[in-house]
Amino acid sequence: MYFNNAATTWPKPEVVYETVDECFRSLNSPERTVSDEGERCAAMMANCRRQVSEFFGIKDSKRLIFTPSATYSLNLAILGLDWHEGDRIVMSGLEHHAVSRPIRKVAREHGVQFETAPYTPDNPVDLDFVEDQLKKGAVKLLACTMASNVSGDVLPSKELGDLAERYGALYLVDAAQAAGILPVDVDDLKADMLGFAGHKGLFGPPGGGGLFVRKGIQLNSLAEGGTGKDSGKHEMSGRYPSNYEIGTHNLLAIVGMTAGVNWISETGVDTLHAHEQKLAERFLSGLSEFSGVTVYGSPDIAKRTSVVSLSMEGITPAKMAQWLAEEHNVSSRAGYHCAPLAHETIGTLPGDGTIRFSFGFSNTIEEVDQLLGFIAEAPRLEGQLNWVV
């Protein structure tokens, strides 16, 4: 049983596998090739860019940059800005390394100051704190994840967008845990930049993601090289999106992600989300019957995704995950989930972190009930099993 969809969704809809296979066999040629195949490849890229843009409400598809991952997207958004000593950043306390590490990098290298908004399970971002920081001035960037990969909390992204617009800060949204799971529209969010992953809620293969950058923002490049545009010039063109899409496109990841996007549009984000919420609600209800189990995040199912992190008395998250895998062939994830800031925020670092279960469209109520049964019989005292660490 696979319960690690927050890392990578699996399995994918069958149409994703079929589309990637067909592309690999017939269209996997650089669009710069002078041939009928090259023209078809270029047309495929343009079609993918248009369809993915429409999914996120991006009106000008040239403002969508295809990237290798959400992590690269968020690094480009943060490190690509012009930073100066005295600039300030505000972020939530639930940020992933993909946001918090580049923010700390610009703080070290450019004298930028950053503030982290307080958290409680019923108030994942203190909006009053954020507004107070914005009122102080010099906040260049407000950065926030739409949904936590650790606690499952859904953050008030729209309200944050309103605040950023009111006080003149750029607003960066990390939609890695929201794209394909929650409605995501760049205008509705008032996002100046928005990064997303292709292999999570969008059901694409690994190795693909994207970054939306609103018109008027010119990012510095993180890497430079061939783009197929302005090839006779020594300098990069600065054009969107080619300035940031260097090298040969990962066409397989892009067409697979687009197939996933189209499948989501046909199935309905609300339909998928409702199914995943039922699974999470059943799981949370079952966990409430156990003693010595701590569940993190909002108790309100309407304010969280299907990501559930917990800890148990008498067994570490790592050993619990190992026991589930070895004894019952259950896939989960234990530790800090590349988000130590989030674990500091919820109180599991210092400590062993949590064990995380994240449900997807292919999981069933029956599987959730089985998982609860496994948890009920888990060894709760250290030393009961001969662990291999």
C-alpha positions as CSV (number, residue, x, y, z in Angstrom):
1,M,0.0,0.0,0.0
2,Y,1.4,3.3,-1.1
3,F,0.8,6.3,1.3
4,N,3.6,8.7,0.2
5,N,1.7,10.7,-2.4
6,A,3.0,14.0,-0.9
7,A,6.4,13.0,-2.2
8,T,5.4,11.6,-5.5
9,T,1.9,10.5,-6.6
10,W,1.7,6.8,-7.6
11,P,0.3,5.2,-9.6
12,K,-0.4,7.8,-12.3
13,P,-3.5,7.9,-14.4
14,E,-3.1,5.5,-17.3
15,V,-3.3,8.3,-19.8
16,V,-0.1,9.7,-18.4
17,Y,1.8,6.5,-19.0
18,E,0.4,6.2,-22.5
19,T,1.2,9.8,-23.4
20,V,4.8,9.5,-22.2
21,D,5.3,6.2,-24.0
22,E,3.9,7.6,-27.3
23,C,6.0,10.7,-27.0
24,F,9.2,8.8,-26.2
25,R,8.7,6.5,-29.2
26,S,7.6,9.2,-31.8
27,L,8.3,12.8,-30.7
28,N,11.4,12.8,-28.4
29,S,13.4,15.0,-30.6
30,P,14.6,18.5,-29.8
31,E,12.2,21.1,-31.2
32,R,15.2,22.8,-32.7
33,T,15.6,20.0,-35.2
34,V,14.9,21.0,-38.8
35,S,12.5,18.3,-39.8
36,D,8.8,17.4,-39.7
37,E,9.5,15.7,-36.3
38,G,11.1,18.9,-35.0
39,E,8.1,20.9,-36.1
40,R,5.7,18.5,-34.4
41,C,7.9,18.6,-31.2
42,A,7.7,22.4,-31.2
43,A,3.9,22.3,-31.7
44,M,3.7,19.8,-28.8
45,M,5.7,22.1,-26.5
46,A,3.5,25.1,-27.4
47,N,0.4,23.1,-26.8
48,C,1.6,21.9,-23.4
49,R,2.6,25.4,-22.4
50,R,-0.9,26.7,-23.3
51,Q,-2.8,23.9,-21.5
52,V,-0.8,24.1,-18.3
53,S,-1.1,27.9,-18.3
54,E,-4.9,27.6,-18.7
55,F,-4.9,25.2,-15.7
56,F,-3.3,27.8,-13.5
57,G,-5.2,30.8,-14.9
58,I,-2.1,32.2,-16.6
59,K,-3.3,34.4,-19.4
60,D,0.1,34.9,-21.1
61,S,1.6,31.5,-21.6
62,K,5.0,33.1,-22.2
63,R,5.1,33.9,-18.5
64,L,5.2,30.1,-17.7
65,I,8.7,28.7,-17.4
66,F,9.1,24.9,-17.6
67,T,11.8,23.9,-15.0
68,P,13.3,20.6,-13.8
69,S,11.4,20.8,-10.5
70,A,9.5,22.9,-8.0
71,T,12.7,23.3,-6.1
72,Y,14.4,24.8,-9.1
73,S,11.4,27.0,-9.7
74,L,11.4,28.4,-6.2
75,N,15.2,28.9,-6.2
76,L,14.9,30.8,-9.5
77,A,12.1,33.0,-8.0
78,I,14.1,33.9,-4.9
79,L,17.7,33.9,-6.0
80,G,16.8,35.6,-9.3
81,L,15.6,38.8,-7.7
82,D,18.0,41.7,-7.1
83,W,18.8,41.8,-3.4
84,H,20.3,44.6,-1.4
85,E,21.3,45.0,2.2
86,G,18.3,46.1,4.2
87,D,15.7,44.2,2.1
88,R,13.4,42.1,4.2
89,I,11.5,38.8,3.6
90,V,8.5,37.4,5.5
91,M,7.7,33.7,5.2
92,S,5.5,31.2,7.0
93,G,6.8,28.7,9.6
94,L,5.8,25.7,7.5
95,E,8.2,26.3,4.5
96,H,10.0,23.5,2.7
97,H,13.8,23.7,2.2
98,A,13.0,24.8,-1.4
99,V,11.9,28.1,0.0
100,S,13.7,28.5,3.3
101,R,17.2,27.5,2.1
102,P,17.4,30.1,-0.7
103,I,16.0,32.7,1.6
104,R,18.7,32.0,4.1
105,K,21.2,32.1,1.3
106,V,20.3,35.6,0.3
107,A,20.3,36.6,4.0
108,R,23.9,35.4,4.3
109,E,25.1,36.8,1.1
110,H,23.3,40.1,0.8
111,G,22.5,41.2,4.3
112,V,18.8,40.5,3.8
113,Q,16.6,40.0,7.0
114,F,13.9,37.5,7.2
115,E,11.0,37.0,9.6
116,T,9.0,33.8,10.2
117,A,5.3,34.1,11.0
118,P,3.9,32.4,14.1
119,Y,1.9,29.2,13.8
120,T,-0.9,27.5,15.7
121,P,-2.9,24.5,14.4
122,D,-6.0,26.7,14.1
123,N,-4.1,29.6,12.6
124,P,-1.2,28.4,10.4
125,V,-0.1,31.9,9.5
126,D,-0.6,34.8,11.9
127,L,-2.0,37.4,9.4
128,D,-1.7,40.2,12.0
129,F,2.0,39.4,12.4
130,V,2.5,39.5,8.6
131,E,0.7,42.8,8.3
132,D,2.7,44.3,11.1
133,Q,5.9,43.3,9.3
134,L,4.7,44.7,6.0
135,K,3.8,48.0,7.7
136,K,7.3,48.3,9.0
137,G,8.4,48.6,5.3
138,A,11.3,47.3,3.2
139,V,9.6,43.8,2.8
140,K,10.6,42.9,-0.7
141,L,9.2,39.4,-0.7
142,L,6.4,37.5,1.1
143,A,6.8,33.8,0.5
144,C,4.3,31.1,1.6
145,T,3.4,27.5,0.8
146,M,-0.2,26.9,-0.1
147,A,-0.3,23.7,1.9
148,S,2.2,22.1,4.2
149,N,4.0,18.9,3.2
150,V,4.4,18.1,6.9
151,S,1.2,19.0,8.8
152,G,-1.2,19.1,5.9
153,D,-2.3,22.6,6.9
154,V,-3.9,24.7,4.2
155,L,-2.6,28.2,4.5
156,P,-4.6,31.5,3.8
157,S,-2.9,32.1,0.5
158,K,-5.6,34.5,-0.8
159,E,-5.4,36.7,2.3
160,L,-1.7,36.8,2.1
161,G,-1.9,37.9,-1.5
162,D,-4.2,40.7,-0.5
163,L,-1.7,41.9,2.1
164,A,1.2,41.7,-0.3
165,E,-0.6,43.7,-2.9
166,R,-1.8,46.3,-0.3
167,Y,1.8,46.9,1.0
168,G,3.7,46.6,-2.3
169,A,5.6,43.4,-1.6
170,L,6.2,40.7,-4.2
171,Y,4.2,37.5,-3.4
172,L,5.7,34.1,-4.0
173,V,3.5,31.0,-3.7
174,D,4.8,27.5,-3.3
175,A,2.1,25.3,-4.9
176,A,4.0,22.1,-4.8
177,Q,1.5,20.5,-2.3
178,A,-1.5,22.3,-3.8
179,A,-1.4,22.1,-7.6
180,G,-3.9,19.4,-8.7
181,I,-5.2,19.1,-5.1
182,L,-6.7,22.6,-4.5
183,P,-7.9,25.2,-7.0
184,V,-4.9,27.3,-8.0
185,D,-5.4,30.5,-10.0
186,V,-2.5,33.0,-10.1
187,D,-4.9,36.0,-10.5
188,D,-7.2,34.8,-7.7
189,L,-4.2,34.4,-5.4
190,K,-2.6,37.7,-6.6
191,A,0.6,35.8,-7.0
192,D,3.6,37.6,-8.5
193,M,5.4,34.2,-8.8
194,L,4.1,30.7,-8.3
195,G,6.2,27.5,-8.4
196,F,4.8,23.9,-8.8
197,A,5.9,20.3,-9.2
198,G,4.9,18.1,-12.1
199,H,5.2,14.8,-10.3
200,K,3.0,15.3,-7.3
201,G,-0.7,16.4,-7.6
202,L,-0.3,16.9,-11.3
203,F,0.5,13.2,-11.8
204,G,3.4,13.8,-14.2
205,P,6.8,12.0,-14.2
206,P,9.7,13.2,-12.0
207,G,12.0,15.8,-13.6
208,G,9.4,18.5,-14.4
209,G,7.9,21.6,-12.8
210,G,7.1,25.2,-13.6
211,L,7.3,28.8,-12.5
212,F,4.9,31.5,-13.3
213,V,6.4,35.0,-13.2
214,R,4.1,38.0,-13.6
215,K,4.8,40.6,-16.3
216,G,7.1,43.3,-15.2
217,I,9.4,41.1,-13.1
218,Q,12.8,40.3,-14.7
219,L,14.6,37.6,-12.9
220,N,18.4,37.0,-13.1
221,S,19.2,33.6,-14.5
222,L,20.6,30.8,-12.3
223,A,22.2,29.1,-15.3
224,E,23.0,30.0,-18.9
225,G,23.4,28.2,-22.1
226,G,21.7,27.2,-25.3
227,T,18.0,28.0,-25.7
228,G,17.5,27.7,-29.5
229,K,16.7,31.4,-29.5
230,D,19.2,34.2,-30.5
231,S,21.9,31.5,-31.0
232,G,24.2,33.9,-32.8
233,K,24.6,36.2,-29.8
234,H,27.0,35.7,-26.9
235,E,24.6,37.0,-24.2
236,M,21.2,35.5,-23.1
237,S,18.2,37.2,-24.7
238,G,16.3,38.0,-21.5
239,R,13.1,36.8,-23.1
240,Y,10.4,34.8,-21.3
241,P,10.4,31.9,-21.2
242,S,13.4,30.9,-23.3
243,N,15.9,32.8,-21.1
244,Y,15.3,30.3,-18.3
245,E,14.8,27.1,-20.3
246,I,18.3,26.3,-21.2
247,G,19.4,23.0,-22.8
248,T,17.1,20.5,-24.3
249,H,13.6,20.4,-22.8
250,N,12.6,17.4,-20.8
251,L,9.7,16.7,-23.2
252,L,8.7,13.5,-21.6
253,A,8.1,15.2,-18.2
254,I,6.3,18.1,-19.8
255,V,3.9,16.0,-21.9
256,G,3.3,13.7,-19.0
257,M,2.5,16.6,-16.7
258,T,0.2,18.1,-19.3
259,A,-1.6,14.7,-19.7
260,G,-2.0,14.7,-15.9
261,V,-3.3,18.3,-15.9
262,N,-5.9,17.4,-18.6
263,W,-7.0,14.3,-16.7
264,I,-7.5,16.4,-13.6
265,S,-9.5,19.0,-15.5
266,E,-11.8,16.2,-16.9
267,T,-12.1,14.4,-13.5
268,G,-12.5,17.6,-11.5
269,V,-10.2,19.0,-8.8
270,D,-13.1,19.1,-6.4
271,T,-13.9,15.4,-7.1
272,L,-10.4,14.3,-6.4
273,H,-10.0,16.5,-3.3
274,A,-13.3,15.2,-1.9
275,H,-12.1,11.6,-2.2
276,E,-8.8,12.3,-0.6
277,Q,-10.5,14.2,2.2
278,K,-12.7,11.2,3.0
279,L,-9.6,9.0,3.3
280,A,-7.9,11.5,5.6
281,E,-11.1,12.0,7.7
282,R,-11.4,8.2,8.1
283,F,-7.8,8.0,9.1
284,L,-7.9,10.8,11.6
285,S,-11.1,9.4,13.1
286,G,-9.4,6.1,13.6
287,L,-6.3,7.6,15.1
288,S,-8.4,9.4,17.7
289,E,-9.2,6.0,19.3
290,F,-5.5,5.3,20.0
291,S,-3.6,6.3,23.1
292,G,-0.2,7.8,22.9
293,V,-0.6,9.1,19.3
294,T,-0.1,12.8,18.5
295,V,-1.4,14.1,15.2
296,Y,-0.1,17.5,13.9
297,G,-2.0,20.1,11.9
298,S,-5.5,21.5,12.0
299,P,-8.2,19.3,13.6
300,D,-10.6,20.7,11.0
301,I,-10.6,18.4,7.9
302,A,-11.8,21.4,5.8
303,K,-8.5,23.2,6.6
304,R,-6.1,20.5,5.7
305,T,-5.1,18.3,2.8
306,S,-4.8,14.5,3.0
307,V,-1.3,14.7,4.4
308,V,-1.3,13.4,8.0
309,S,1.8,13.5,10.2
310,L,1.9,11.8,13.6
311,S,4.2,10.5,16.4
312,M,3.7,7.6,18.7
313,E,4.8,6.9,22.2
314,G,7.2,4.0,22.5
315,I,8.4,3.9,18.9
316,T,10.3,6.4,16.8
317,P,8.9,7.5,13.4
318,A,11.8,5.9,11.6
319,K,11.3,2.6,13.3
320,M,7.5,2.7,12.8
321,A,8.0,3.4,9.1
322,Q,10.5,0.5,8.8
323,W,8.2,-1.9,10.7
324,L,5.2,-1.0,8.4
325,A,7.4,-1.5,5.3
326,E,8.9,-4.8,6.4
327,E,5.9,-6.4,8.0
328,H,3.1,-5.1,5.9
329,N,4.6,-3.6,2.7
330,V,3.3,-0.2,3.5
331,S,5.1,2.9,2.0
332,S,5.2,6.0,4.2
333,R,7.8,8.6,5.0
334,A,9.5,9.4,8.3
335,G,11.8,12.1,9.6
336,Y,11.9,15.8,8.7
337,H,10.5,15.7,5.1
338,C,13.0,18.3,3.9
339,A,11.3,20.9,6.0
340,P,13.1,21.3,9.4
341,L,11.6,24.8,9.7
342,A,8.1,23.2,9.7
343,H,9.2,20.6,12.3
344,E,10.6,23.3,14.5
345,T,7.3,25.1,14.1
346,I,5.1,22.2,15.1
347,G,7.6,21.0,17.9
348,T,9.0,17.8,16.4
349,L,12.6,19.2,16.0
350,P,14.6,18.8,18.1
351,G,13.3,15.3,18.2
352,D,12.7,12.5,15.7
353,G,10.3,14.3,13.4
354,T,7.1,12.5,12.4
355,I,5.8,9.6,10.3
356,R,3.8,10.9,7.4
357,F,1.0,9.3,5.5
358,S,-0.3,11.1,2.4
359,F,-3.3,9.7,0.6
360,G,-4.0,9.9,-3.2
361,F,-6.7,9.3,-5.7
362,S,-5.9,5.6,-6.0
363,N,-6.1,4.8,-2.3
364,T,-9.3,3.3,-0.8
365,I,-11.2,3.4,2.5
366,E,-10.4,-0.3,2.8
367,E,-6.7,0.5,2.7
368,V,-7.1,3.2,5.3
369,D,-8.8,0.7,7.6
370,Q,-6.0,-1.8,7.1
371,L,-3.5,0.8,7.9
372,L,-5.3,1.6,11.1
373,G,-5.2,-2.0,12.0
374,F,-1.5,-2.2,11.4
375,I,-0.9,0.9,13.6
376,A,-3.0,-0.7,16.4
377,E,-0.7,-3.7,16.5
378,A,2.6,-1.9,16.1
379,P,5.3,-2.6,18.7
380,R,5.3,0.3,21.0
381,L,8.3,-0.4,23.2
382,E,11.9,0.0,22.1
383,G,13.7,-3.3,22.0
384,Q,10.8,-5.5,21.1
385,L,12.1,-5.9,17.6
386,N,15.6,-6.4,16.3
387,W,15.8,-3.2,14.2
388,V,18.2,-2.8,11.4
389,V,19.2,0.9,11.3
